[in-house]
């Protein structure tokens, strides 16, 4: 890989094409209502490397968590980068203090991400207008014969 091993934010699609790459990028989102097909939708940006681009999140389920005031949820996040899009199924928890944590398996992709597989993790905090955090994990770009 051409990216520095100590800086996963610089990993490119070309780096991952040789196998798997660790990514670590900031993610910042804003809640919106117009055009939202769910109770909660966000749009935003991811910061660096192969994930640099825009985001679109749609809430699918929402319910009480194990802790008082905690919410657990699932949703779909689409990250659209320069070379294609990555679709992720989120499962997460929003804590009463405004912090969140998600497990985000990759379910599909287009363009450079057509053969993407892996699991990402996101964590951060609620802001007055949305969420601010980090998304990190391993993305593998599998040869076509391994995806059929």
TIVO-2410 file (N, C-alpha, C; in nm, 3 decimals):
# residues 148
REC num residu      c1      c2      c3 atome chaine
REC   1      X   0.083  -0.118   0.000     N      A
REC   1      X   0.000   0.000   0.000    CA      A
REC   1      X   0.087   0.123   0.000     C      A
REC   2      X   0.040   0.225  -0.069     N      A
REC   2      X   0.118   0.347  -0.077    CA      A
REC   2      X   0.091   0.442   0.039     C      A
REC   3      X  -0.019   0.424   0.109     N      A
REC   3      X  -0.051   0.511   0.222    CA      A
REC   3      X   0.040   0.481   0.340     C      A
REC   4      X   0.062   0.582   0.421     N      A
REC   4      X   0.142   0.562   0.541    CA      A
REC   4      X   0.068   0.470   0.636     C      A
REC   5      X   0.136   0.373   0.689     N      A
REC   5      X   0.073   0.275   0.779    CA      A
REC   5      X   0.017   0.340   0.904     C      A
REC   6      X   0.075   0.452   0.946     N      A
REC   6      X   0.029   0.517   1.068    CA      A
REC   6      X  -0.078   0.623   1.042     C      A
REC   7      X  -0.124   0.636   0.919     N      A
REC   7      X  -0.225   0.736   0.887    CA      A
REC   7      X  -0.333   0.677   0.797     C      A
REC   8      X  -0.432   0.605   0.856     N      A
REC   8      X  -0.535   0.541   0.775    CA      A
REC   8      X  -0.626   0.640   0.703     C      A
REC   9      X  -0.621   0.768   0.738     N      A
REC   9      X  -0.705   0.865   0.669    CA      A
REC   9      X  -0.657   0.892   0.527     C      A
REC  10      X  -0.536   0.846   0.491     N      A
REC  10      X  -0.483   0.870   0.358    CA      A
REC  10      X  -0.502   0.752   0.264     C      A
REC  11      X  -0.565   0.644   0.310     N      A
REC  11      X  -0.581   0.524   0.229    CA      A
REC  11      X  -0.674   0.554   0.111     C      A
REC  12      X  -0.634   0.514  -0.009     N      A
REC  12      X  -0.714   0.535  -0.128    CA      A
REC  12      X  -0.776   0.404  -0.175     C      A
REC  13      X  -0.867   0.414  -0.272     N      A
REC  13      X  -0.927   0.295  -0.331    CA      A
REC  13      X  -0.820   0.208  -0.394     C      A
REC  14      X  -0.720   0.270  -0.456     N      A
REC  14      X  -0.612   0.194  -0.518    CA      A
REC  14      X  -0.536   0.112  -0.413     C      A
REC  15      X  -0.519   0.167  -0.293     N      A
REC  15      X  -0.453   0.094  -0.186    CA      A
REC  15      X  -0.534  -0.030  -0.148     C      A
REC  16      X  -0.664  -0.016  -0.137     N      A
REC  16      X  -0.750  -0.127  -0.097    CA      A
REC  16      X  -0.767  -0.230  -0.207     C      A
REC  17      X  -0.746  -0.190  -0.333     N      A
REC  17      X  -0.766  -0.282  -0.445    CA      A
REC  17      X  -0.672  -0.402  -0.437     C      A
REC  18      X  -0.563  -0.389  -0.367     N      A
REC  18      X  -0.470  -0.501  -0.352    CA      A
REC  18      X  -0.511  -0.593  -0.238     C      A
REC  19      X  -0.625  -0.569  -0.178     N      A
REC  19      X  -0.673  -0.652  -0.067    CA      A
REC  19      X  -0.761  -0.571   0.024     C      A
REC  20      X  -0.715  -0.552   0.147     N      A
REC  20      X  -0.793  -0.479   0.247    CA      A
REC  20      X  -0.715  -0.359   0.297     C      A
REC  21      X  -0.789  -0.259   0.340     N      A
REC  21      X  -0.727  -0.138   0.394    CA      A
REC  21      X  -0.807  -0.092   0.515     C      A
REC  22      X  -0.736  -0.039   0.613     N      A
REC  22      X  -0.799   0.021   0.730    CA      A
REC  22      X  -0.827   0.166   0.698     C      A
REC  23      X  -0.949   0.212   0.727     N      A
REC  23      X  -0.985   0.351   0.704    CA      A
REC  23      X  -1.027   0.415   0.836     C      A
REC  24      X  -1.008   0.545   0.843     N      A
REC  24      X  -1.043   0.622   0.962    CA      A
REC  24      X  -1.072   0.763   0.914     C      A
REC  25      X  -1.199   0.805   0.918     N      A
REC  25      X  -1.236   0.935   0.864    CA      A
REC  25      X  -1.337   1.005   0.954     C      A
REC  26      X  -1.330   1.137   0.959     N      A
REC  26      X  -1.434   1.211   1.030    CA      A
REC  26      X  -1.566   1.203   0.954     C      A
REC  27      X  -1.676   1.205   1.027     N      A
REC  27      X  -1.809   1.208   0.965    CA      A
REC  27      X  -1.892   1.312   1.040     C      A
REC  28      X  -1.952   1.403   0.964     N      A
REC  28      X  -2.032   1.511   1.023    CA      A
REC  28      X  -2.164   1.516   0.947     C      A
REC  29      X  -2.276   1.511   1.022     N      A
REC  29      X  -2.406   1.506   0.957    CA      A
REC  29      X  -2.502   1.610   1.015     C      A
REC  30      X  -2.603   1.644   0.935     N      A
REC  30      X  -2.706   1.739   0.974    CA      A
REC  30      X  -2.843   1.674   0.952     C      A
REC  31      X  -2.931   1.688   1.049     N      A
REC  31      X  -3.068   1.638   1.036    CA      A
REC  31      X  -3.143   1.720   0.931     C      A
REC  32      X  -3.232   1.653   0.855     N      A
REC  32      X  -3.317   1.726   0.762    CA      A
REC  32      X  -3.455   1.662   0.757     C      A
REC  33      X  -3.554   1.739   0.711     N      A
REC  33      X  -3.692   1.692   0.704    CA      A
REC  33      X  -3.740   1.682   0.559     C      A
REC  34      X  -3.719   1.786   0.478     N      A
REC  34      X  -3.769   1.788   0.340    CA      A
REC  34      X  -3.710   1.673   0.259     C      A
REC  35      X  -3.798   1.586   0.208     N      A
REC  35      X  -3.753   1.472   0.129    CA      A
REC  35      X  -3.718   1.350   0.210     C      A
REC  36      X  -3.724   1.360   0.343     N      A
REC  36      X  -3.692   1.246   0.429    CA      A
REC  36      X  -3.809   1.147   0.426     C      A
REC  37      X  -3.778   1.020   0.403     N      A
REC  37      X  -3.881   0.917   0.396    CA      A
REC  37      X  -3.896   0.841   0.528     C      A
REC  38      X  -3.837   0.893   0.635     N      A
REC  38      X  -3.837   0.828   0.765    CA      A
REC  38      X  -3.858   0.931   0.874     C      A
REC  39      X  -3.856   0.887   0.998     N      A
REC  39      X  -3.866   0.977   1.112    CA      A
REC  39      X  -3.739   1.062   1.125     C      A
REC  40      X  -3.623   1.002   1.093     N      A
REC  40      X  -3.495   1.072   1.102    CA      A
REC  40      X  -3.413   1.045   0.977     C      A
REC  41      X  -3.362   1.153   0.918     N      A
REC  41      X  -3.268   1.146   0.806    CA      A
REC  41      X  -3.156   1.246   0.831     C      A
REC  42      X  -3.037   1.212   0.786     N      A
REC  42      X  -2.926   1.307   0.793    CA      A
REC  42      X  -2.854   1.309   0.659     C      A
REC  43      X  -2.789   1.421   0.632     N      A
REC  43      X  -2.701   1.436   0.517    CA      A
REC  43      X  -2.574   1.498   0.571     C      A
REC  44      X  -2.460   1.461   0.512     N      A
REC  44      X  -2.336   1.516   0.564    CA      A
REC  44      X  -2.216   1.486   0.478     C      A
REC  45      X  -2.101   1.484   0.544     N      A
REC  45      X  -1.974   1.461   0.475    CA      A
REC  45      X  -1.886   1.366   0.555     C      A
REC  46      X  -1.800   1.296   0.482     N      A
REC  46      X  -1.692   1.220   0.542    CA      A
REC  46      X  -1.564   1.284   0.493     C      A
REC  47      X  -1.459   1.275   0.576     N      A
REC  47      X  -1.345   1.361   0.556    CA      A
REC  47      X  -1.229   1.324   0.470     C      A
REC  48      X  -1.181   1.203   0.466     N      A
REC  48      X  -1.052   1.184   0.402    CA      A
REC  48      X  -1.036   1.046   0.342     C      A
REC  49      X  -0.933   1.032   0.259     N      A
REC  49      X  -0.901   0.904   0.199    CA      A
REC  49      X  -1.012   0.855   0.108     C      A
REC  50      X  -1.026   0.724   0.098     N      A
REC  50      X  -1.123   0.665   0.005    CA      A
REC  50      X  -1.267   0.696   0.042     C      A
REC  51      X  -1.294   0.734   0.167     N      A
REC  51      X  -1.432   0.764   0.208    CA      A
REC  51      X  -1.467   0.912   0.195     C      A
REC  52      X  -1.378   0.993   0.145     N      A
REC  52      X  -1.408   1.136   0.134    CA      A
REC  52      X  -1.525   1.157   0.039     C      A
REC  53      X  -1.629   1.222   0.089     N      A
REC  53      X  -1.746   1.245   0.006    CA      A
REC  53      X  -1.866   1.288   0.088     C      A
REC  54      X  -1.984   1.256   0.036     N      A
REC  54      X  -2.108   1.295   0.103    CA      A
REC  54      X  -2.176   1.173   0.163     C      A
REC  55      X  -2.265   1.198   0.260     N      A
REC  55      X  -2.337   1.089   0.325    CA      A
REC  55      X  -2.487   1.116   0.323     C      A
REC  56      X  -2.562   1.006   0.328     N      A
REC  56      X  -2.708   1.012   0.337    CA      A
REC  56      X  -2.750   0.898   0.430     C      A
REC  57      X  -2.816   0.930   0.541     N      A
REC  57      X  -2.860   0.829   0.637    CA      A
REC  57      X  -3.012   0.833   0.647     C      A
REC  58      X  -3.074   0.713   0.651     N      A
REC  58      X  -3.218   0.699   0.673    CA      A
REC  58      X  -3.241   0.601   0.787     C      A
REC  59      X  -3.311   0.645   0.890     N      A
REC  59      X  -3.345   0.560   1.004    CA      A
REC  59      X  -3.447   0.455   0.961     C      A
REC  60      X  -3.423   0.329   1.001     N      A
REC  60      X  -3.517   0.220   0.970    CA      A
REC  60      X  -3.594   0.174   1.093     C      A
REC  61      X  -3.527   0.159   1.208     N      A
REC  61      X  -3.594   0.119   1.332    CA      A
REC  61      X  -3.541   0.202   1.448     C      A
REC  62      X  -3.625   0.220   1.550     N      A
REC  62      X  -3.586   0.297   1.668    CA      A
REC  62      X  -3.663   0.241   1.787     C      A
REC  63      X  -3.591   0.218   1.898     N      A
REC  63      X  -3.656   0.166   2.018    CA      A
REC  63      X  -3.574   0.194   2.141     C      A
REC  64      X  -3.629   0.161   2.259     N      A
REC  64      X  -3.556   0.183   2.384    CA      A
REC  64      X  -3.440   0.086   2.398     C      A
REC  65      X  -3.333   0.134   2.459     N      A
REC  65      X  -3.217   0.050   2.486    CA      A
REC  65      X  -3.223  -0.010   2.625     C      A
REC  66      X  -3.114  -0.073   2.666     N      A
REC  66      X  -3.107  -0.137   2.797    CA      A
REC  66      X  -3.091  -0.037   2.911     C      A
REC  67      X  -3.033   0.080   2.882     N      A
REC  67      X  -3.012   0.182   2.984    CA      A
REC  67      X  -3.125   0.284   2.982     C      A
REC  68      X  -3.159   0.344   3.096     N      A
REC  68      X  -3.262   0.448   3.097    CA      A
REC  68      X  -3.223   0.562   3.002     C      A
REC  69      X  -3.313   0.599   2.913     N      A
REC  69      X  -3.288   0.709   2.822    CA      A
REC  69      X  -3.208   0.673   2.697     C      A
REC  70      X  -3.161   0.550   2.689     N      A
REC  70      X  -3.083   0.506   2.572    CA      A
REC  70      X  -3.179   0.465   2.460     C      A
REC  71      X  -3.140   0.496   2.336     N      A
REC  71      X  -3.215   0.454   2.218    CA      A
REC  71      X  -3.127   0.362   2.134     C      A
REC  72      X  -3.185   0.255   2.082     N      A
REC  72      X  -3.115   0.169   1.988    CA      A
REC  72      X  -3.184   0.184   1.853     C      A
REC  73      X  -3.106   0.173   1.746     N      A
REC  73      X  -3.161   0.202   1.614    CA      A
REC  73      X  -3.088   0.121   1.507     C      A
REC  74      X  -3.152   0.116   1.392     N      A
REC  74      X  -3.087   0.065   1.272    CA      A
REC  74      X  -3.120   0.160   1.159     C      A
REC  75      X  -3.035   0.161   1.060     N      A
REC  75      X  -3.057   0.249   0.947    CA      A
REC  75      X  -2.966   0.214   0.832     C      A
REC  76      X  -2.981   0.287   0.725     N      A
REC  76      X  -2.895   0.268   0.609    CA      A
REC  76      X  -2.818   0.396   0.583     C      A
REC  77      X  -2.687   0.382   0.571     N      A
REC  77      X  -2.598   0.493   0.540    CA      A
REC  77      X  -2.538   0.470   0.403     C      A
REC  78      X  -2.546   0.570   0.317     N      A
REC  78      X  -2.480   0.564   0.186    CA      A
REC  78      X  -2.373   0.672   0.184     C      A
REC  79      X  -2.249   0.630   0.161     N      A
REC  79      X  -2.138   0.723   0.144    CA      A
REC  79      X  -2.107   0.730  -0.005     C      A
REC  80      X  -2.113   0.849  -0.061     N      A
REC  80      X  -2.084   0.868  -0.203    CA      A
REC  80      X  -1.950   0.941  -0.214     C      A
REC  81      X  -1.851   0.869  -0.266     N      A
REC  81      X  -1.716   0.922  -0.284    CA      A
REC  81      X  -1.694   0.948  -0.433     C      A
REC  82      X  -1.577   0.996  -0.468     N      A
REC  82      X  -1.547   1.030  -0.607    CA      A
REC  82      X  -1.566   0.913  -0.703     C      A
REC  83      X  -1.529   0.791  -0.660     N      A
REC  83      X  -1.533   0.677  -0.751    CA      A
REC  83      X  -1.652   0.586  -0.739     C      A
REC  84      X  -1.747   0.616  -0.649     N      A
REC  84      X  -1.862   0.528  -0.633    CA      A
REC  84      X  -1.926   0.546  -0.498     C      A
REC  85      X  -2.022   0.460  -0.469     N      A
REC  85      X  -2.091   0.469  -0.340    CA      A
REC  85      X  -2.078   0.339  -0.262     C      A
REC  86      X  -2.088   0.352  -0.131     N      A
REC  86      X  -2.078   0.241  -0.038    CA      A
REC  86      X  -2.205   0.243   0.047     C      A
REC  87      X  -2.278   0.131   0.050     N      A
REC  87      X  -2.400   0.122   0.129    CA      A
REC  87      X  -2.373   0.037   0.253     C      A
REC  88      X  -2.412   0.092   0.367     N      A
REC  88      X  -2.380   0.033   0.498    CA      A
REC  88      X  -2.509   0.021   0.578     C      A
REC  89      X  -2.528  -0.092   0.647     N      A
REC  89      X  -2.640  -0.109   0.739    CA      A
REC  89      X  -2.592  -0.078   0.880     C      A
REC  90      X  -2.642   0.030   0.937     N      A
REC  90      X  -2.604   0.072   1.073    CA      A
REC  90      X  -2.687  -0.001   1.177     C      A
REC  91      X  -2.623  -0.038   1.287     N      A
REC  91      X  -2.691  -0.080   1.410    CA      A
REC  91      X  -2.621  -0.006   1.522     C      A
REC  92      X  -2.696   0.075   1.596     N      A
REC  92      X  -2.628   0.157   1.695    CA      A
REC  92      X  -2.710   0.187   1.817     C      A
REC  93      X  -2.644   0.260   1.908     N      A
REC  93      X  -2.707   0.305   2.031    CA      A
REC  93      X  -2.674   0.452   2.052     C      A
REC  94      X  -2.776   0.531   2.086     N      A
REC  94      X  -2.758   0.670   2.122    CA      A
REC  94      X  -2.783   0.680   2.272     C      A
REC  95      X  -2.680   0.720   2.344     N      A
REC  95      X  -2.685   0.726   2.490    CA      A
REC  95      X  -2.745   0.858   2.538     C      A
REC  96      X  -2.795   0.861   2.662     N      A
REC  96      X  -2.856   0.983   2.716    CA      A
REC  96      X  -2.760   1.103   2.717     C      A
REC  97      X  -2.630   1.079   2.725     N      A
REC  97      X  -2.534   1.190   2.726    CA      A
REC  97      X  -2.502   1.242   2.586     C      A
REC  98      X  -2.567   1.186   2.483     N      A
REC  98      X  -2.547   1.233   2.346    CA      A
REC  98      X  -2.440   1.160   2.268     C      A
REC  99      X  -2.373   1.064   2.330     N      A
REC  99      X  -2.273   0.986   2.257    CA      A
REC  99      X  -2.341   0.871   2.184     C      A
REC 100      X  -2.280   0.830   2.072     N      A
REC 100      X  -2.334   0.716   1.999    CA      A
REC 100      X  -2.221   0.622   1.958     C      A
REC 101      X  -2.258   0.497   1.930     N      A
REC 101      X  -2.166   0.397   1.878    CA      A
REC 101      X  -2.244   0.309   1.782     C      A
REC 102      X  -2.183   0.279   1.667     N      A
REC 102      X  -2.249   0.196   1.566    CA      A
REC 102      X  -2.156   0.086   1.517     C      A
REC 103      X  -2.216  -0.025   1.478     N      A
REC 103      X  -2.149  -0.130   1.402    CA      A
REC 103      X  -2.209  -0.123   1.263     C      A
REC 104      X  -2.123  -0.112   1.161     N      A
REC 104      X  -2.168  -0.079   1.027    CA      A
REC 104      X  -2.116  -0.177   0.922     C      A
REC 105      X  -2.181  -0.292   0.903     N      A
REC 105      X  -2.137  -0.383   0.798    CA      A
REC 105      X  -2.166  -0.325   0.658     C      A
REC 106      X  -2.071  -0.343   0.569     N      A
REC 106      X  -2.088  -0.300   0.430    CA      A
REC 106      X  -2.179  -0.401   0.361     C      A
REC 107      X  -2.283  -0.354   0.291     N      A
REC 107      X  -2.375  -0.446   0.224    CA      A
REC 107      X  -2.367  -0.439   0.072     C      A
REC 108      X  -2.323  -0.328   0.016     N      A
REC 108      X  -2.309  -0.319  -0.129    CA      A
REC 108      X  -2.230  -0.194  -0.166     C      A
REC 109      X  -2.196  -0.186  -0.293     N      A
REC 109      X  -2.124  -0.071  -0.343    CA      A
REC 109      X  -2.139  -0.058  -0.493     C      A
REC 110      X  -2.102   0.059  -0.543     N      A
REC 110      X  -2.102   0.085  -0.686    CA      A
REC 110      X  -1.966   0.140  -0.725     C      A
REC 111      X  -1.938   0.141  -0.855     N      A
REC 111      X  -1.812   0.197  -0.903    CA      A
REC 111      X  -1.693   0.129  -0.840     C      A
REC 112      X  -1.602   0.206  -0.784     N      A
REC 112      X  -1.482   0.151  -0.719    CA      A
REC 112      X  -1.514   0.057  -0.604     C      A
REC 113      X  -1.635   0.068  -0.548     N      A
REC 113      X  -1.673  -0.012  -0.431    CA      A
REC 113      X  -1.764  -0.130  -0.466     C      A
REC 114      X  -1.774  -0.167  -0.594     N      A
REC 114      X  -1.868  -0.270  -0.636    CA      A
REC 114      X  -1.843  -0.404  -0.567     C      A
REC 115      X  -1.721  -0.434  -0.532     N      A
REC 115      X  -1.688  -0.561  -0.466    CA      A
REC 115      X  -1.646  -0.541  -0.321     C      A
REC 116      X  -1.691  -0.433  -0.259     N      A
REC 116      X  -1.648  -0.402  -0.123    CA      A
REC 116      X  -1.712  -0.494  -0.020     C      A
REC 117      X  -1.635  -0.527   0.081     N      A
REC 117      X  -1.682  -0.605   0.195    CA      A
REC 117      X  -1.611  -0.552   0.319     C      A
REC 118      X  -1.666  -0.581   0.435     N      A
REC 118      X  -1.601  -0.541   0.559    CA      A
REC 118      X  -1.699  -0.483   0.658     C      A
REC 119      X  -1.646  -0.443   0.771     N      A
REC 119      X  -1.727  -0.383   0.877    CA      A
REC 119      X  -1.659  -0.256   0.923     C      A
REC 120      X  -1.738  -0.151   0.935     N      A
REC 120      X  -1.690  -0.024   0.987    CA      A
REC 120      X  -1.756   0.000   1.122     C      A
REC 121      X  -1.698   0.089   1.198     N      A
REC 121      X  -1.750   0.128   1.329    CA      A
REC 121      X  -1.754   0.279   1.333     C      A
REC 122      X  -1.859   0.334   1.390     N      A
REC 122      X  -1.869   0.479   1.400    CA      A
REC 122      X  -1.903   0.516   1.543     C      A
REC 123      X  -1.844   0.625   1.589     N      A
REC 123      X  -1.876   0.676   1.722    CA      A
REC 123      X  -1.861   0.827   1.721     C      A
REC 124      X  -1.932   0.892   1.811     N      A
REC 124      X  -1.924   1.037   1.818    CA      A
REC 124      X  -2.027   1.093   1.913     C      A
REC 125      X  -2.069   1.216   1.885     N      A
REC 125      X  -2.162   1.286   1.973    CA      A
REC 125      X  -2.273   1.354   1.892     C      A
REC 126      X  -2.386   1.369   1.958     N      A
REC 126      X  -2.496   1.446   1.902    CA      A
REC 126      X  -2.460   1.594   1.911     C      A
REC 127      X  -2.495   1.671   1.811     N      A
REC 127      X  -2.478   1.816   1.812    CA      A
REC 127      X  -2.617   1.879   1.807     C      A
REC 128      X  -2.628   2.010   1.821     N      A
REC 128      X  -2.761   2.072   1.811    CA      A
REC 128      X  -2.830   2.049   1.676     C      A
REC 129      X  -2.752   2.023   1.570     N      A
REC 129      X  -2.811   2.007   1.437    CA      A
REC 129      X  -2.793   1.869   1.375     C      A
REC 130      X  -2.721   1.779   1.442     N      A
REC 130      X  -2.695   1.647   1.385    CA      A
REC 130      X  -2.598   1.566   1.469     C      A
REC 131      X  -2.494   1.515   1.403     N      A
REC 131      X  -2.396   1.429   1.470    CA      A
REC 131      X  -2.256   1.458   1.417     C      A
REC 132      X  -2.156   1.440   1.503     N      A
REC 132      X  -2.016   1.463   1.468    CA      A
REC 132      X  -1.935   1.347   1.525     C      A
REC 133      X  -1.864   1.275   1.439     N      A
REC 133      X  -1.790   1.159   1.488    CA      A
REC 133      X  -1.683   1.111   1.393     C      A
REC 134      X  -1.652   0.983   1.407     N      A
REC 134      X  -1.550   0.917   1.328    CA      A
REC 134      X  -1.607   0.786   1.277     C      A
REC 135      X  -1.570   0.749   1.154     N      A
REC 135      X  -1.605   0.618   1.099    CA      A
REC 135      X  -1.474   0.550   1.062     C      A
REC 136      X  -1.457   0.427   1.110     N      A
REC 136      X  -1.330   0.357   1.090    CA      A
REC 136      X  -1.355   0.208   1.075     C      A
REC 137      X  -1.260   0.139   1.018     N      A
REC 137      X  -1.269  -0.005   1.005    CA      A
REC 137      X  -1.193  -0.054   0.884     C      A
REC 138      X  -1.225  -0.175   0.843     N      A
REC 138      X  -1.154  -0.239   0.732    CA      A
REC 138      X  -1.247  -0.252   0.612     C      A
REC 139      X  -1.198  -0.206   0.498     N      A
REC 139      X  -1.268  -0.224   0.371    CA      A
REC 139      X  -1.183  -0.313   0.283     C      A
REC 140      X  -1.245  -0.420   0.233     N      A
REC 140      X  -1.177  -0.511   0.140    CA      A
REC 140      X  -1.246  -0.502   0.005     C      A
REC 141      X  -1.166  -0.490  -0.100     N      A
REC 141      X  -1.219  -0.490  -0.236    CA      A
REC 141      X  -1.187  -0.625  -0.296     C      A
REC 142      X  -1.290  -0.710  -0.302     N      A
REC 142      X  -1.273  -0.848  -0.344    CA      A
REC 142      X  -1.275  -0.860  -0.495     C      A
REC 143      X  -1.201  -0.956  -0.551     N      A
REC 143      X  -1.212  -0.983  -0.694    CA      A
REC 143      X  -1.354  -1.027  -0.727     C      A
REC 144      X  -1.399  -1.001  -0.848     N      A
REC 144      X  -1.537  -1.031  -0.888    CA      A
REC 144      X  -1.573  -1.176  -0.865     C      A
REC 145      X  -1.482  -1.269  -0.894     N      A
REC 145      X  -1.514  -1.411  -0.877    CA      A
REC 145      X  -1.541  -1.449  -0.732     C      A
REC 146      X  -1.496  -1.369  -0.634     N      A
REC 146      X  -1.522  -1.398  -0.493    CA      A
REC 146      X  -1.655  -1.342  -0.446     C      A
REC 147      X  -1.721  -1.262  -0.527     N      A
REC 147      X  -1.846  -1.201  -0.485    CA      A
REC 147      X  -1.967  -1.270  -0.544     C      A
REC 148      X  -1.949  -1.366  -0.630     N      A
REC 148      X  -2.062  -1.436  -0.693    CA      A
REC 148      X  -2.097  -1.562  -0.618     C      A
***
